[in-house]
Amino acid sequence: GRLMFELPEEMGLIAIAVRQTQGKGRGGNVWLSPVGCALSTLHITIPLHSNLGQRIPFIQHLVSLAVVEAVRSIPGYKDIDLRVKWPNDIYYSDLMKLGGVLVNSTLIETTFHILIGFGFNVNNSNPTICINDLITKLNKEEGSKLKPLSADCLIARTVTVLERLIDIFQEKGPNGVLPRYYTYWVHSGKQVRLHSQEGPMAWIVGIDDYGFLQVHEEGKGVVSVHPDGNSFDMLRNLIVPK
């Protein structure tokens, strides 16, 4: 794809792809991003001996939250039903995926170098749905006149919100950001099956201090579960660590 580079001071390098066909999804899935999709890669550094450095899996949740807040924190846009789906998807309600986040981290001495890829559909109704469709829908239902948003504006807003969320996390830890995260997540009170389709039922409770999902299994109490690595449906088969 064609790349444009900008250098915000603290945030390191950001690359913005205008059109990308060699995208990398979880588990090696190819991620196609047609025109109309905001797609970018951001490089940040996090000290190992910091709140976030001790809880690196949390970064993907902060990025997902930043994407949602980039839209919903604009005056007038708070009712756009954009949500986070653990661990790294952006959803319209709990119905349709319209974006995702991919994080790679490398520890060099005492600093994590994090590459964050995030992408979300802004102005392309295919293959699923996009943010501007949701704005049109809200305008129809509410009689409002919200303007469509641009990919550039939303990438810039996402980076700004992410910087702020990282600062809050570094100062206050997980509890500084979790209430906001839960406001926007799709899982409250949902049930999942552990291990397999026939596995025991459990209720989703929240996420723990390390960003793993907490579930309450009947008669067992609350446990943290890890994704099984299969990207297709993260919530289908969850593995309970021994």
FENGIQUI-V237632 format. One record per residue. N is the residue number from 1. PHI is phi in whole degrees, -180 to 180 (999 if undefined). OMEGA is omega in whole degrees, 0 to 359 (* if undefined). BURIAL is + if it has 24 or more other C-alpha atoms within 12 Angstrom, else -. Layout:
n=N phi=PHI omega=OMEGA burial=BURIAL
n=N phi=PHI omega=OMEGA burial=BURIAL
//
This chain:
n=1 phi=999 omega=177 burial=-
n=2 phi=-80 omega=183 burial=-
n=3 phi=-116 omega=173 burial=-
n=4 phi=-118 omega=182 burial=-
n=5 phi=-113 omega=173 burial=-
n=6 phi=-132 omega=180 burial=-
n=7 phi=-126 omega=171 burial=-
n=8 phi=-66 omega=189 burial=-
n=9 phi=-59 omega=187 burial=-
n=10 phi=-78 omega=194 burial=-
n=11 phi=-85 omega=181 burial=+
n=12 phi=76 omega=190 burial=-
n=13 phi=-83 omega=170 burial=+
n=14 phi=-124 omega=177 burial=+
n=15 phi=-114 omega=181 burial=+
n=16 phi=-119 omega=180 burial=+
n=17 phi=-91 omega=178 burial=+
n=18 phi=-79 omega=173 burial=+
n=19 phi=-147 omega=183 burial=+
n=20 phi=-131 omega=178 burial=+
n=21 phi=-122 omega=180 burial=-
n=22 phi=-106 omega=183 burial=-
n=23 phi=-62 omega=184 burial=+
n=24 phi=-119 omega=176 burial=+
n=25 phi=-98 omega=175 burial=+
n=26 phi=-62 omega=176 burial=+
n=27 phi=66 omega=175 burial=-
n=28 phi=77 omega=176 burial=-
n=29 phi=-66 omega=178 burial=-
n=30 phi=-80 omega=183 burial=-
n=31 phi=-111 omega=180 burial=+
n=32 phi=-88 omega=175 burial=+
n=33 phi=-125 omega=179 burial=+
n=34 phi=-72 omega=174 burial=+
n=35 phi=-57 omega=181 burial=+
n=36 phi=101 omega=179 burial=+
n=37 phi=-106 omega=175 burial=+
n=38 phi=-83 omega=184 burial=+
n=39 phi=-135 omega=176 burial=+
n=40 phi=-154 omega=179 burial=+
n=41 phi=-121 omega=185 burial=+
n=42 phi=-126 omega=176 burial=+
n=43 phi=-110 omega=176 burial=+
n=44 phi=-131 omega=176 burial=+
n=45 phi=-120 omega=182 burial=+
n=46 phi=-132 omega=177 burial=+
n=47 phi=-63 omega=178 burial=+
n=48 phi=-55 omega=183 burial=-
n=49 phi=-89 omega=177 burial=-
n=50 phi=-142 omega=181 burial=-
n=51 phi=-53 omega=182 burial=+
n=52 phi=-78 omega=178 burial=+
n=53 phi=-61 omega=178 burial=+
n=54 phi=-86 omega=185 burial=+
n=55 phi=-140 omega=187 burial=+
n=56 phi=-55 omega=179 burial=+
n=57 phi=-58 omega=181 burial=+
n=58 phi=-67 omega=186 burial=+
n=59 phi=-58 omega=181 burial=+
n=60 phi=-61 omega=179 burial=+
n=61 phi=-71 omega=178 burial=+
n=62 phi=-65 omega=180 burial=+
n=63 phi=-69 omega=178 burial=+
n=64 phi=-58 omega=179 burial=+
n=65 phi=-63 omega=180 burial=+
n=66 phi=-62 omega=179 burial=+
n=67 phi=-63 omega=181 burial=+
n=68 phi=-64 omega=180 burial=+
n=69 phi=-68 omega=179 burial=+
n=70 phi=-55 omega=178 burial=+
n=71 phi=-85 omega=192 burial=+
n=72 phi=-77 omega=177 burial=+
n=73 phi=-92 omega=175 burial=-
n=74 phi=-75 omega=180 burial=-
n=75 phi=-52 omega=180 burial=-
n=76 phi=96 omega=186 burial=-
n=77 phi=-104 omega=188 burial=+
n=78 phi=-68 omega=181 burial=-
n=79 phi=-91 omega=174 burial=+
n=80 phi=-64 omega=191 burial=+
n=81 phi=-84 omega=180 burial=+
n=82 phi=-101 omega=187 burial=+
n=83 phi=-138 omega=175 burial=+
n=84 phi=-102 omega=174 burial=+
n=85 phi=-118 omega=180 burial=+
n=86 phi=-60 omega=358 burial=+
n=87 phi=-93 omega=191 burial=+
n=88 phi=-155 omega=179 burial=+
n=89 phi=-116 omega=174 burial=+
n=90 phi=-110 omega=186 burial=+
n=91 phi=-124 omega=163 burial=+
n=92 phi=-89 omega=186 burial=+
n=93 phi=48 omega=172 burial=+
n=94 phi=-112 omega=191 burial=-
n=95 phi=-101 omega=191 burial=-
n=96 phi=-147 omega=178 burial=+
n=97 phi=-78 omega=172 burial=+
n=98 phi=-129 omega=175 burial=+
n=99 phi=-177 omega=180 burial=+
n=100 phi=-160 omega=184 burial=+
n=101 phi=-134 omega=177 burial=+
n=102 phi=-133 omega=184 burial=+
n=103 phi=-123 omega=172 burial=+
n=104 phi=-119 omega=179 burial=+
n=105 phi=-125 omega=178 burial=+
n=106 phi=-129 omega=179 burial=-
n=107 phi=-92 omega=176 burial=-
n=108 phi=-119 omega=188 burial=-
n=109 phi=53 omega=182 burial=-
n=110 phi=-113 omega=181 burial=-
n=111 phi=-131 omega=172 burial=-
n=112 phi=-84 omega=171 burial=+
n=113 phi=-101 omega=188 burial=+
n=114 phi=-111 omega=171 burial=+
n=115 phi=-106 omega=183 burial=+
n=116 phi=-113 omega=172 burial=+
n=117 phi=-108 omega=173 burial=+
n=118 phi=-139 omega=180 burial=+
n=119 phi=-150 omega=176 burial=+
n=120 phi=-152 omega=182 burial=+
n=121 phi=-77 omega=181 burial=+
n=122 phi=-105 omega=190 burial=+
n=123 phi=-135 omega=179 burial=+
n=124 phi=-126 omega=182 burial=+
n=125 phi=-69 omega=178 burial=-
n=126 phi=-101 omega=2 burial=-
n=127 phi=-82 omega=181 burial=-
n=128 phi=-121 omega=183 burial=-
n=129 phi=-155 omega=181 burial=+
n=130 phi=-133 omega=183 burial=+
n=131 phi=-60 omega=181 burial=+
n=132 phi=-67 omega=172 burial=+
n=133 phi=-62 omega=182 burial=+
n=134 phi=-66 omega=179 burial=+
n=135 phi=-67 omega=178 burial=+
n=136 phi=-59 omega=181 burial=+
n=137 phi=-61 omega=180 burial=-
n=138 phi=-64 omega=178 burial=+
n=139 phi=-58 omega=179 burial=-
n=140 phi=-63 omega=185 burial=-
n=141 phi=-71 omega=188 burial=-
n=142 phi=-103 omega=185 burial=-
n=143 phi=68 omega=179 burial=-
n=144 phi=-84 omega=181 burial=-
n=145 phi=-126 omega=181 burial=-
n=146 phi=-69 omega=180 burial=+
n=147 phi=-80 omega=172 burial=-
n=148 phi=-63 omega=182 burial=+
n=149 phi=-107 omega=179 burial=+
n=150 phi=-104 omega=178 burial=+
n=151 phi=-58 omega=182 burial=+
n=152 phi=-59 omega=181 burial=+
n=153 phi=-61 omega=184 burial=-
n=154 phi=-74 omega=175 burial=+
n=155 phi=-65 omega=180 burial=+
n=156 phi=-61 omega=180 burial=+
n=157 phi=-65 omega=180 burial=+
n=158 phi=-60 omega=181 burial=+
n=159 phi=-64 omega=179 burial=+
n=160 phi=-63 omega=180 burial=+
n=161 phi=-64 omega=180 burial=+
n=162 phi=-61 omega=177 burial=+
n=163 phi=-55 omega=182 burial=+
n=164 phi=-68 omega=180 burial=+
n=165 phi=-64 omega=178 burial=+
n=166 phi=-64 omega=178 burial=+
n=167 phi=-58 omega=181 burial=-
n=168 phi=-64 omega=181 burial=-
n=169 phi=-63 omega=181 burial=+
n=170 phi=-63 omega=182 burial=+
n=171 phi=-81 omega=191 burial=-
n=172 phi=-117 omega=182 burial=-
n=173 phi=76 omega=185 burial=+
n=174 phi=-53 omega=184 burial=+
n=175 phi=-67 omega=176 burial=-
n=176 phi=-70 omega=185 burial=-
n=177 phi=-118 omega=186 burial=+
n=178 phi=-60 omega=180 burial=+
n=179 phi=-57 omega=179 burial=-
n=180 phi=-69 omega=180 burial=+
n=181 phi=-60 omega=182 burial=+
n=182 phi=-66 omega=177 burial=+
n=183 phi=-56 omega=189 burial=-
n=184 phi=-108 omega=186 burial=+
n=185 phi=-94 omega=190 burial=+
n=186 phi=-91 omega=196 burial=+
n=187 phi=-100 omega=188 burial=+
n=188 phi=-53 omega=175 burial=+
n=189 phi=70 omega=180 burial=-
n=190 phi=-79 omega=177 burial=-
n=191 phi=-104 omega=174 burial=+
n=192 phi=-134 omega=172 burial=+
n=193 phi=-103 omega=180 burial=+
n=194 phi=-90 omega=175 burial=+
n=195 phi=72 omega=186 burial=-
n=196 phi=-161 omega=179 burial=-
n=197 phi=-57 omega=182 burial=-
n=198 phi=-98 omega=185 burial=-
n=199 phi=-67 omega=181 burial=-
n=200 phi=-65 omega=177 burial=-
n=201 phi=-78 omega=174 burial=-
n=202 phi=-145 omega=177 burial=+
n=203 phi=-98 omega=176 burial=+
n=204 phi=-76 omega=183 burial=+
n=205 phi=-101 omega=184 burial=+
n=206 phi=171 omega=172 burial=+
n=207 phi=-120 omega=183 burial=+
n=208 phi=-85 omega=184 burial=+
n=209 phi=-64 omega=180 burial=+
n=210 phi=-105 omega=177 burial=+
n=211 phi=91 omega=177 burial=+
n=212 phi=-85 omega=183 burial=+
n=213 phi=-74 omega=175 burial=+
n=214 phi=-105 omega=177 burial=+
n=215 phi=-129 omega=178 burial=+
n=216 phi=-110 omega=181 burial=+
n=217 phi=-92 omega=183 burial=-
n=218 phi=-53 omega=177 burial=-
n=219 phi=74 omega=186 burial=-
n=220 phi=-118 omega=186 burial=-
n=221 phi=85 omega=187 burial=-
n=222 phi=-93 omega=175 burial=-
n=223 phi=-129 omega=174 burial=+
n=224 phi=-93 omega=180 burial=+
n=225 phi=-121 omega=179 burial=+
n=226 phi=-113 omega=176 burial=+
n=227 phi=-66 omega=183 burial=+
n=228 phi=-84 omega=177 burial=-
n=229 phi=90 omega=176 burial=-
n=230 phi=-84 omega=189 burial=-
n=231 phi=-77 omega=194 burial=+
n=232 phi=-64 omega=173 burial=-
n=233 phi=-139 omega=187 burial=-
n=234 phi=-56 omega=186 burial=+
n=235 phi=-94 omega=184 burial=+
n=236 phi=-75 omega=181 burial=+
n=237 phi=-123 omega=180 burial=+
n=238 phi=-100 omega=181 burial=+
n=239 phi=-102 omega=174 burial=+
n=240 phi=-88 omega=179 burial=+
n=241 phi=-63 omega=180 burial=-
n=242 phi=-67 omega=* burial=-
//
